[in-house]
Amino acid sequence: MLTQVKYLSSKNLIVAKWDESLDEAYCKMRKHNIRHLPVVSDTGHVLGVISDRDFQRAMQNDGHERFYFKDDDTVREFMTWPAKFIDERVGLSQVCEIMINDKLSSLLITKADEVTGIVTSEDLLKVLQKYFKEQEGSKLEGVKSYLYSSPVGEIAHLLSASGI
């Protein structure tokens, strides 16, 4: 498995302009089935990121279970800024550490100060899923056996038995 973030990041960035309406940016995100949009200035400089959570925070409810954005709400009002960047040669372990410590769901990837991609928590979960699939069989059984016989397994069993 290749462990540098450049092998994992999404390369074809779909971006939102900082003065774009929330409705336009949200439609763009939904059309491309993504959860993060890098936000750029009028000159193309990356300023931040707007995520599905930011859109949820901005949504208004009309009282009849219909949601909408105010007409004058723009991306710049709800985006997360400043943008967080990481060099494409950084290892996935360090990427995970940064995302966990800084409570981020995405990082923008750079090569020589140029934004080349984005990596998200979903991308990292796909790597973890692939790892576990590769480990199925004897190694995974050994881990399961250890976990079930360890204090962690005992605690999990007690919590499960108590309905938690």
QUIPE-V981117 format. One record per pair of residues at least 12 apart in sequence whose ideal C-beta (glycine too) atoms are under 10 Angstrom apart, sorted by the first residue. I is the first residue (numbers start at 0). J is the second residue. Records with the same first field share a line. If there is no record, write none. Layout:
# QUIPE-V981117
I=J  J
This chain:
# QUIPE-V981117
0=91  126  129  130  133
1=91  126
2=89  90  91  92  93  94  126
3=86  87  88  89  90  91  93  94  108
4=85  86  87  88  89  90  91  93  94  95  106  108  116  118  122  123
5=86  87  88  89  108  109  110  115  116  118
6=87  91  126
7=87  91  94  108  116  118  119  122  123  125  126
8=85  87  94  105  106  107  108  115  116  117  118  119  122
9=33  35  105  108  115  116  117  118  119  121  122
10=108  115  116  117
11=31  116  117
12=33  35  36  37  39  45  107  108  114  115  116  117
13=27  28  30  31  33  35  36  37  117
14=27  36  37  38  39  43  45  48  49  74  114  117
15=27  28  35  36  37  38  39  47  48  49  73  74  75  78
16=36  38  39  40  41  43  46  73  74  75
17=38  39  40  41  44  45  46  47  49  73  74  75  76  78  80
18=38  40  41  73  74  75
19=36  38  39  49  73  74  75
20=68  69  70  71  72  73  74
21=49  53  54  57  58  67  68  69  70  71  72  73  74  76  77  78
22=54  57  67  68  69  70  72
23=68  73  74
24=36  38  49  53  54  68  72  73  74  77  78
25=49  51  53  54  55  57  58  68  74
28=49  50  51  54
29=51  54
33=50  51  117  119  121
34=49  50  51  52  54  104  105  119  120  121
35=48  49  50  51  52  53  79  104  105  106  107  117  118  119  120  121
36=48  49  50  51  53  54  74  78  105  117
37=49  78  82  105  107  114  116  117
38=53  74  75  77  78  79  80  82
39=74  82  114
40=75
43=114
44=82  114
45=80  81  82  84  107  109  113  114
46=74  75  78  79  80  81  82
47=74  75  77  78  79  80  81  82  83  107
48=78  79  80  81  82  83  103  104  105  106  107  117  119
49=74  75  76  77  78  79  80
50=77  78  79  103  104  105  119
51=104
52=77  79  104
53=74  76  77  78  79
54=66  68  72  74  77
55=77
56=77
57=69  72  73  74  76  77
58=72
59=72
79=103  104  105
82=105  106  107  109  114  117
83=97  98  101  103  105  106  107
84=106  107  108  109  112  114
85=97  98  106  107  108  109  118
86=108  109  110  111  112  115
87=108  109  110  111  113  115  116  118
88=108  109  110
89=106  108  109  118
91=118  122  123  126  127
94=106  108  118  122  123  126
95=118  120  123  126  127
98=118  119  120  123
99=120  123
103=118  119  120
104=119  120  121  123
105=117  118  119  120  121  122
106=118  119  120  122
